[in-house]
Amino acid sequence: MSRPRPVHVHLAPELVAPARLAGGVAVVIDVLRATTTIVHALAAGCVAVRPVATVEEARALASTFPPGGALLAGERHARPLPGFDLGNSPNHFTPVRCSGRTLVMTTTNGTRALLHCGAAERIVLAAFANRGATCEQLAREARPIHVVCAGSSGEVALEDALLAGALVEALRERGECTLDDGALLAWSCFREHGSTLEQALRRGVGGAHLIALGYDDDVRAAACVDRFALVPEVRRGPLRIEIA
């Protein structure tokens, strides 16, 4: 008889020491908007995503590519960065812009959360847009699963907790799991609010902030479930994100 799969949910990166992820699978979530945007960018034809921590690193890395080889994108506090090709709006990442190019990306919370997970044996990225594909891959994992929510500047974000809960529910349906308190909280959140997903995203602080800035379409895109059957996975040497 197989042992139950351990599933941990960390509602902000600050709530898990990087060393604790060693030997496990980290699932990075930033529903509004980094992981949603990365899924869209890879689906639109980006060959890889190079996540970096700072604006300066992003500009320097993009400059090493041949003309037209890199797409520079990112935001700070939801606003696009001066001189960048794109911000962080998922629907702006179209095949015309993305095909054959490498996306160099820095965001306020999402890329920071991803870089926090470097000690994990495997790192994948999840959004509602690829929820089903992510669950299919995680269901085959024997290693401990750590869902790491990007949150917002160290605080819990409703939209990330909702997706974490959706992953927990799907994993429970696919086999026996042991859940920590974070997983139980996220699962309860999804059971309470998951049936009205877009409304829930709009009610959260992050969603309300985006709507106030005019990014209603971004919230709608983030609430679109299973639009893509792909899973972004982190590769090393150099650090990059590609389709698993």
ZIJOVEN-V673400 format. One record per pair of residues at least 6 apart in sequence whose C-alpha atoms are under 8 Angstrom apart, sorted by the first residue. I is the first residue (numbers start at 0). GAP is how many residues later the second one is. If there is no record, write none. Layout:
# ZIJOVEN-V673400
i=I gap=GAP
i=I gap=GAP
This chain:
# ZIJOVEN-V673400
i=2 gap=173
i=3 gap=171
i=3 gap=172
i=3 gap=173
i=3 gap=174
i=4 gap=137
i=4 gap=138
i=4 gap=139
i=4 gap=140
i=4 gap=170
i=4 gap=171
i=4 gap=172
i=4 gap=173
i=5 gap=137
i=5 gap=138
i=5 gap=139
i=5 gap=171
i=5 gap=172
i=5 gap=173
i=6 gap=137
i=6 gap=138
i=6 gap=139
i=6 gap=140
i=6 gap=161
i=6 gap=170
i=6 gap=171
i=6 gap=172
i=6 gap=173
i=6 gap=176
i=7 gap=136
i=7 gap=137
i=7 gap=138
i=7 gap=139
i=7 gap=171
i=7 gap=172
i=7 gap=173
i=7 gap=174
i=7 gap=175
i=8 gap=137
i=8 gap=138
i=8 gap=139
i=8 gap=140
i=8 gap=155
i=8 gap=171
i=8 gap=172
i=8 gap=173
i=8 gap=174
i=8 gap=177
i=9 gap=6
i=9 gap=136
i=9 gap=137
i=9 gap=138
i=9 gap=139
i=9 gap=172
i=9 gap=173
i=10 gap=137
i=10 gap=138
i=10 gap=139
i=10 gap=140
i=10 gap=145
i=10 gap=146
i=10 gap=149
i=10 gap=150
i=10 gap=171
i=11 gap=136
i=11 gap=137
i=11 gap=138
i=11 gap=139
i=11 gap=140
i=11 gap=142
i=11 gap=143
i=11 gap=144
i=12 gap=100
i=12 gap=103
i=12 gap=135
i=12 gap=136
i=12 gap=137
i=12 gap=138
i=12 gap=141
i=13 gap=140
i=17 gap=98
i=17 gap=99
i=17 gap=100
i=17 gap=101
i=17 gap=102
i=18 gap=100
i=18 gap=101
i=20 gap=96
i=20 gap=98
i=20 gap=99
i=20 gap=100
i=20 gap=125
i=21 gap=97
i=21 gap=98
i=21 gap=99
i=22 gap=96
i=22 gap=97
i=22 gap=98
i=22 gap=120
i=22 gap=121
i=23 gap=96
i=23 gap=97
i=23 gap=98
i=23 gap=119
i=23 gap=120
i=23 gap=121
i=23 gap=122
i=24 gap=95
i=24 gap=96
i=24 gap=97
i=24 gap=98
i=24 gap=99
i=24 gap=118
i=24 gap=119
i=24 gap=120
i=24 gap=121
i=25 gap=91
i=25 gap=94
i=25 gap=95
i=25 gap=96
i=25 gap=97
i=25 gap=98
i=25 gap=119
i=25 gap=120
i=25 gap=121
i=25 gap=122
i=26 gap=96
i=26 gap=97
i=26 gap=98
i=26 gap=99
i=26 gap=118
i=26 gap=119
i=26 gap=120
i=26 gap=121
i=27 gap=7
i=27 gap=85
i=27 gap=86
i=27 gap=95
i=27 gap=96
i=27 gap=97
i=27 gap=98
i=27 gap=119
i=27 gap=120
i=27 gap=121
i=27 gap=122
i=28 gap=6
i=28 gap=81
i=28 gap=96
i=28 gap=97
i=28 gap=98
i=28 gap=118
i=28 gap=119
i=28 gap=120
i=28 gap=121
i=28 gap=131
i=28 gap=134
i=28 gap=135
i=29 gap=6
i=29 gap=79
i=29 gap=80
i=29 gap=96
i=29 gap=97
i=29 gap=119
i=29 gap=120
i=29 gap=121
i=29 gap=130
i=30 gap=96
i=30 gap=97
i=30 gap=128
i=30 gap=129
i=30 gap=132
i=30 gap=191
i=31 gap=127
i=31 gap=174
i=31 gap=175
i=31 gap=186
i=31 gap=187
i=31 gap=190
i=32 gap=55
i=32 gap=56
i=32 gap=57
i=32 gap=77
i=32 gap=185
i=32 gap=189
i=33 gap=54
i=33 gap=73
i=33 gap=75
i=33 gap=76
i=33 gap=77
i=34 gap=75
i=34 gap=90
i=34 gap=91
i=34 gap=92
i=35 gap=54
i=35 gap=90
i=35 gap=91
i=35 gap=92
i=35 gap=93
i=35 gap=185
i=35 gap=186
i=36 gap=51
i=36 gap=52
i=36 gap=53
i=36 gap=54
i=36 gap=56
i=37 gap=11
i=37 gap=52
i=37 gap=194
i=38 gap=88
i=38 gap=90
i=38 gap=91
i=38 gap=189
i=38 gap=191
i=38 gap=192
i=38 gap=193
i=39 gap=50
i=39 gap=51
i=39 gap=53
i=39 gap=54
i=40 gap=49
i=40 gap=52
i=40 gap=53
i=40 gap=57
i=40 gap=62
i=41 gap=6
i=41 gap=7
i=41 gap=190
i=41 gap=200
i=41 gap=201
i=42 gap=185
i=42 gap=187
i=43 gap=49
i=43 gap=50
i=43 gap=51
i=43 gap=54
i=43 gap=55
i=44 gap=50
i=44 gap=53
i=44 gap=54
i=44 gap=55
i=44 gap=56
i=45 gap=52
i=45 gap=53
i=45 gap=54
i=45 gap=55
i=45 gap=56
i=45 gap=57
i=46 gap=52
i=46 gap=53
i=46 gap=54
i=46 gap=55
i=46 gap=56
i=46 gap=195
i=47 gap=53
i=47 gap=54
i=47 gap=55
i=47 gap=192
i=47 gap=193
i=47 gap=194
i=47 gap=195
i=48 gap=53
i=48 gap=54
i=48 gap=55
i=48 gap=56
i=48 gap=191
i=48 gap=192
i=48 gap=193
i=49 gap=52
i=49 gap=53
i=49 gap=54
i=49 gap=55
i=49 gap=189
i=49 gap=190
i=49 gap=191
i=50 gap=53
i=50 gap=54
i=50 gap=55
i=50 gap=60
i=50 gap=64
i=50 gap=188
i=50 gap=189
i=50 gap=190
i=51 gap=6
i=51 gap=52
i=51 gap=53
i=51 gap=54
i=51 gap=59
i=51 gap=60
i=51 gap=63
i=52 gap=53
i=52 gap=54
i=52 gap=58
i=52 gap=59
i=52 gap=62
i=53 gap=52
i=54 gap=51
i=57 gap=14
i=57 gap=46
i=57 gap=47
i=57 gap=48
i=58 gap=13
i=60 gap=43
i=61 gap=8
i=61 gap=9
i=61 gap=10
i=61 gap=42
i=67 gap=33
i=68 gap=31
i=68 gap=32
i=68 gap=33
i=69 gap=31
i=69 gap=32
i=69 gap=33
i=69 gap=34
i=70 gap=14
i=70 gap=15
i=70 gap=26
i=70 gap=27
i=70 gap=30
i=70 gap=31
i=70 gap=32
i=70 gap=33
i=71 gap=12
i=71 gap=13
i=71 gap=14
i=71 gap=31
i=71 gap=32
i=71 gap=33
i=72 gap=7
i=72 gap=8
i=72 gap=11
i=72 gap=12
i=72 gap=13
i=72 gap=14
i=72 gap=15
i=72 gap=30
i=72 gap=31
i=72 gap=32
i=72 gap=33
i=73 gap=6
i=73 gap=7
i=73 gap=10
i=73 gap=12
i=73 gap=13
i=73 gap=14
i=73 gap=31
i=73 gap=32
i=73 gap=33
i=74 gap=6
i=74 gap=12
i=74 gap=13
i=74 gap=31
i=74 gap=32
i=74 gap=33
i=75 gap=31
i=75 gap=32
i=76 gap=31
i=77 gap=10
i=77 gap=30
i=77 gap=132
i=78 gap=8
i=79 gap=6
i=79 gap=7
i=79 gap=8
i=80 gap=6
i=85 gap=6
i=87 gap=19
i=88 gap=126
i=88 gap=129
i=89 gap=128
i=89 gap=131
i=90 gap=126
i=90 gap=127
i=90 gap=130
i=104 gap=6
i=107 gap=45
i=108 gap=41
i=108 gap=42
i=108 gap=43
i=108 gap=44
i=109 gap=40
i=111 gap=38
i=112 gap=35
i=112 gap=36
i=112 gap=37
i=116 gap=6
i=121 gap=111
i=121 gap=112
i=122 gap=110
i=122 gap=111
i=123 gap=107
i=123 gap=108
i=123 gap=109
i=123 gap=110
i=124 gap=9
i=124 gap=106
i=124 gap=107
i=124 gap=108
i=125 gap=8
i=125 gap=105
i=125 gap=106
i=126 gap=36
i=126 gap=95
i=127 gap=35
i=127 gap=94
i=127 gap=95
i=127 gap=96
i=127 gap=97
i=127 gap=98
i=128 gap=92
i=128 gap=93
i=128 gap=94
i=128 gap=95
i=128 gap=96
i=128 gap=97
i=128 gap=98
i=128 gap=99
i=129 gap=95
i=129 gap=96
i=129 gap=97
i=129 gap=98
i=129 gap=99
i=129 gap=100
i=129 gap=101
i=130 gap=36
i=130 gap=94
i=130 gap=95
i=131 gap=94
i=131 gap=97
i=132 gap=93
i=132 gap=95
i=132 gap=96
i=132 gap=97
i=132 gap=98
i=133 gap=96
i=133 gap=97
i=134 gap=32
i=134 gap=35
i=134 gap=36
i=137 gap=7
i=137 gap=33
i=138 gap=32
i=138 gap=35
i=138 gap=36
i=146 gap=17
i=148 gap=7
i=148 gap=8
i=148 gap=11
i=148 gap=12
i=148 gap=15
i=149 gap=7
i=149 gap=10
i=150 gap=6
i=150 gap=9
i=151 gap=54
i=156 gap=47
i=156 gap=48
i=156 gap=49
i=157 gap=42
i=157 gap=43
i=157 gap=46
i=157 gap=47
i=158 gap=41
i=158 gap=42
i=158 gap=45
i=158 gap=47
i=160 gap=25
i=160 gap=28
i=160 gap=29
i=161 gap=24
i=161 gap=25
i=161 gap=27
i=161 gap=28
i=161 gap=31
i=161 gap=32
i=162 gap=23
i=162 gap=27
i=163 gap=19
i=163 gap=22
i=163 gap=23
i=164 gap=18
i=164 gap=19
i=164 gap=20
i=164 gap=21
i=164 gap=22
i=164 gap=23
i=164 gap=24
i=164 gap=25
i=164 gap=26
i=165 gap=20
i=165 gap=21
i=165 gap=24
i=165 gap=28
i=167 gap=15
i=167 gap=18
i=167 gap=19
i=168 gap=18
i=170 gap=6
i=192 gap=7
i=193 gap=6
i=196 gap=26
i=197 gap=21
i=197 gap=22
i=197 gap=25
i=200 gap=6
i=200 gap=18
i=200 gap=22
i=201 gap=6
i=201 gap=9
i=201 gap=17
i=206 gap=12
i=209 gap=6
i=209 gap=8
i=209 gap=9
i=210 gap=8
i=229 gap=13
i=229 gap=14
i=230 gap=12
i=230 gap=13
i=231 gap=9
i=231 gap=10
i=231 gap=11
i=231 gap=12
i=232 gap=8
i=232 gap=9
i=232 gap=10
i=232 gap=11
i=233 gap=6
i=233 gap=7
i=233 gap=8
i=234 gap=6
i=234 gap=7
